[in-house]
Amino acid sequence: MNNPARILFCALAVGLALVLQTTVFPHLAWRGVGPGVVLLVVVAGGLARGAHFGLVLGFGAGLLVDLAPPSDHVAGRWALALMAVGYVAGRVRQDGPVGVPGGLAAVAACSFLGSSVFALSGLLLADRAASVPELLEVVLAGVVWDLVLAPFVIPVVTRVLARLEPEGAAVR
């Protein structure tokens, strides 16, 4: 992750995604659940560059989500969840080129994984009092939101990352 242009782009993409996620999308949320725009940027980074890149990007992005207002949870939960998401997305990339159906499947799986890790870590830490059926409803609503927004985020981020360093687009 030593390419300065790639680092700058990822910082800008995560920053913009975080601003949209915390300011615009709460107004469009369904029962308090909106899309995970930052999660989508991490998925795109993992799909474009591989597991290690996705893991590092997920950690940094997750820390920003954890610390961004209005943060109402124990810090580190999103960092853990987005690390797992970035790693899994990067492993999908290692299996070969990902088309549209594969990309949407990866988004659905990563969204489910990230939201589940976040929700389960909250249960383990007694961070929030919510029942498992309520958490499942939130996770599934998040997956639907992420699938709706994915066609607008994933292609843009993956194309830019591929253009910034076209040789060896995935680090294994």
N, C-alpha and C positions, 0 to 999 in steps of 0.2 A: 504494500500500500504506500510505496514511496514516490509515486508520480504526483507532483504538486498540483497539476491540473485536475487529476482524479480526486485528490483530497479536497480541493476547493469545490469541485462540483458536488461531491457527496455532502460536504458541509452545507452548501447552499440548498441542495435538494432536501436534506433532512430539516433544515431550518424553515424552509418554505412549507414543507409538509406539516411541521409542528404548528406553525402559525395558522394554517388552514384548519388543522384538526382542533385547535383550541379556540378559534374565533368564529369561523364560518360554519363548520359542520355541526356544532352543538345546536344551532338554530334549525337544522334539518333532521335532528335525531328522532328516532322512533323509540318511544318509551325510554328515553335517556341513552339510547345506544346509537352511535354514529360510526362512520367508517374509520378504520385505522390507517390514515394516510401515511404515517411514518412506517407502519408495518409494511405497507406496499412498497415503499422505497427500499426497505431492507430486503424484501423478497426479490425485487428487481436487481439489487446489487448482488445478491447471492446467485441468482440465475445468470447474471452477466459475467461474474468474476470468479465464482467458486466458493467452496465452503469456508476457507480461512477468511477471505475478504468479507463474506456475509456475516461470519461470527464477530469480527472486529467492528464492522459497521453496525451490527445489531447491538453490541454492547454500548457503543458511543451514543447511538440514537436512543436506546432504552434509558440511559442515564439522563439524557435531555428530557425525555417524556416524564421520567420520575420526578425531576426537579422543576418542571414547568408548571406555573400556576394554571389552573386551580388544582394542584396536586393534593389528593385527599387519601393517600395510601402510604404504606411503608416504602421508603426509597429502596430501589434495587429490584422490585418485582418486575417492572417492565424491562429492565436491563437483562434479567434472566430470561424472560419470555422472548425478547427479540434476538438474543444470542442464539437460542434454540431455533428460532425462525430462520435466521440468516444461515445457520449451519445446514439445516434441512434443505433450504432452497439451493444452496451451493452443491449439496449432494445430488439433487435432482439434475443440476447442470452437468455433473460429471457423467451421467448416464447417456449424454448425447444432446444434440440440439433439441430445444423445446419449442414446439409449435404452439398455435393458439389453444387447442384443447389441453395440451400438456401444461401450458402456462396457467390456464384457468384452474386446472386440477391442483397445480402447485400452490396457487393463491388460496384455494379453498382449504387445502391441507395445512398450509402454514398459518392461515388465519385461525383455523380451529385450534391448532397447536398453541399458537401464541396466546390466544384468549383463554384457553384452558389452563395453561401454565400460570398465567396471571391470576385467574380465578382460584385455582387450587392453592397457589401460594398464599392467597388471601385467607383461604379456609385454614391452612396450616398455621398461619401467623395470627389468626383471629382478628384480622384487620377489619373485616366487615361482617356484619351479621346478615347472611343471606342463605337461603336454603339451596340445596343442590338443584332442584327443578328451576328455581329462579335464575341460577347461574347458567344452566343449560340454555334457557331461553335467551339470555344475554349473549352467550357465545354464538348461538345459531343466528341471531339477528346481526351480530358483527360479521359473520361469514357472508351473509347475504349482502350487506353493505359493501364489504371489501370486493366481492365479485362484481358488483355494479360499477364500482370505481376503478377496478383493475385495468380495463381497456384504455383508460385515460392516463394512467400513471406508469404501468409496467413498460409499454413500448418506448415511451420517451426516455425513461431512465436507462433502459438497456441499450438503446441506440447511442445515447451520448457516451455511456461508458465504453461501448465498443469502438466508437470513433476516437476517444481519447487515447486508447492503446489497442489498436486492432491486432497486433501480433500477440498470439497466445492469450486470447480473451479470458480464459479461465485458469486460475492458479490452482493447481491440484495439491 
